[in-house]
Amino acid sequence: MTITVIEAGRKGGLKVLDTHGRDFFVRIGRKGQRAMRTKYPDMAKLWGKLGGRPKKPSIGLVMGERSEK
């Protein structure tokens, strides 16, 4: 039986939730927010207006392949 990457990520996330609890996710989220604000000062306000931080380019885009979308 094979599972998709999405299913594997969900199962792993639920296991971490069972092991460490909700407070763990709160702490790592705050830590990530602090790191983002240190790395990109004054950009959170602009990104919020645009709907969030820009996503990293896909590997296909980096390799010069065209998107099928």
C-alpha positions in Angstrom: 0.0 0.0 0.0 1.4 3.4 -1.0 0.4 6.7 0.5 0.8 10.2 -1.1 3.1 12.8 0.2 0.2 14.8 1.5 -1.1 11.8 3.5 2.4 11.1 4.9 2.7 14.7 6.0 -0.7 14.7 7.7 0.1 11.4 9.5 3.4 12.8 10.7 1.9 16.1 11.8 -0.8 14.2 13.8 1.9 12.1 15.4 3.9 15.2 16.5 0.6 16.6 17.8 0.0 13.5 19.9 3.6 13.5 21.1 4.3 17.2 21.9 0.8 18.8 22.0 -0.7 22.0 20.7 1.7 24.2 22.6 4.6 22.9 20.7 3.1 24.1 17.4 2.4 27.5 19.0 6.0 27.8 20.1 7.5 26.8 16.8 5.1 29.1 14.9 6.2 32.1 17.1 9.8 31.1 16.6 9.4 31.0 12.8 7.6 34.4 12.9 10.5 35.9 14.8 13.0 34.5 12.4 11.0 35.8 9.4 10.8 39.3 10.9 14.6 39.2 11.6 15.4 38.1 8.1 12.9 40.4 6.3 12.4 43.4 8.5 9.5 45.7 7.5 8.2 43.3 4.9 5.4 41.6 7.0 3.1 44.6 6.6 3.5 44.6 2.8 3.2 40.8 2.5 0.0 41.0 4.6 -1.5 43.4 2.2 -0.6 41.1 -0.7 -2.1 38.0 0.9 1.0 36.5 2.5 4.7 35.9 2.0 5.6 35.0 -1.6 6.1 31.3 -2.2 9.5 29.9 -3.3 9.6 29.2 -7.0 8.9 25.6 -8.0 11.7 23.3 -9.2 10.2 23.3 -12.7 10.3 27.1 -12.8 13.9 27.1 -11.6 14.9 24.5 -14.2 13.3 26.6 -17.0 10.3 24.3 -17.6 6.9 25.8 -18.4 4.0 25.3 -16.1 1.0 23.3 -17.3 -1.5 25.5 -15.4 
